Amino acid sequence: LRAAWGDVSGGYPPSQQACSITVFHMARHCTRQGCVHPAAVTLTYQYARSLVWLDNLAPERDPHSYDLCTTHADRTKPPTGWHLEDRRFRVHVYDAGRLAG
């Protein structure tokens, strides 16, 4: 058991000097079963309004949404009677006259 903890001093539990933890950023992957591609799109939905949204990948994982790769996002079809709104890569263009006071 001591070897599993990485304790070289022989004590239990391991000393802080003997333990090292490596932390690194793990890329989020597509939630579709069997897909190993990185996630690029976040799918969310509102059941009461029969509405599905595709957005650019959210900064943090949300348990109420799905992360998809671009291939699976592009193939997404909403259920019959539902509306799909693709909000990826939206560009907001403002008329210069409207911004002037």
N, C-alpha and C positions, 0 to 999 in steps of 0.2 A: 504493500500500500504506500509505503514511503516513496518508492521509486515513481509511482504514478503522480504523486504530488510534486515531485522534483526536489525533494528535500535531501540535500547532501550532508547536512549536519547530523542526521540521525534522529533528530527530535520530532515530536508530533504535537501539534500541527507544524507545517513547515515554517521556517523563519522568513521574514520579508526579504532578506538578502538572497535566499535560495530560489524564490519564486520570481518568475518574470512573465508578464502578460503582454502578448502582442495584440494590438488593436489596429484594425485596418478597415477601410471603407469597402463594404461589399455592394456591388452593383445589384440593383433589383432586377429580377428576371420576369419574363412574361408569366402570368398566372395560368395560362392554358396548359393543361396536362401534357407532358412530354416535350414542351417547347423549351429550348435552352437559350433563346435569344434575349438580349437585354430589353427591358421595358422602356418604352418611349412615349406611351399614351396612358392616361388614366380614364377609365370608364366608370361613370357613376349613373345612377338612375333614381327616379322618383316614381314609386309604384302607383301612388294615388293619381298622378297626372299622366301615367303611361308614357313617360318621357325618359330617353337615354341620352347622356352627354358623353362626347369624346373630347377630352382636353389634353393639352400638353402635359407631360408627366408632372404630377404634383411633387413638391419638394420633399414631402414626407409620406410614408406609407400610411394609408387610412384603412382600417379594417372593414369599412363599409363601401369600399371601391375596389376596382380591379385594375392591375397594371398589365398592359398588353404591349407586345412588340408592334411595330408598324404593320407588319404583314397581317396579323390577326385583327388589328384595329381596322384596317382597310376592308377586311372581309366581314366585319360585324354587320349583322342584319337584325333590326329590332323585331320583337314578336309581332304578330298580326295585330293591327290596331294601335300599335305604339309608334311614336315619332322619334327619330334619331336626329340629334343636333350635333354636328361636327364643329366644335369650336376651336380646333387646333389652328395655330398659325394665323390668328386673327390680326389684321393690321388696321389700326385706327387712323383714319385720315381726317384731318380737321381742315376746314376751309379757313384761310387766313382772315377773311372778312368777318367770320363768326368769332374769332379770337380777339379781334380788336375791340376796345371798349367804346 
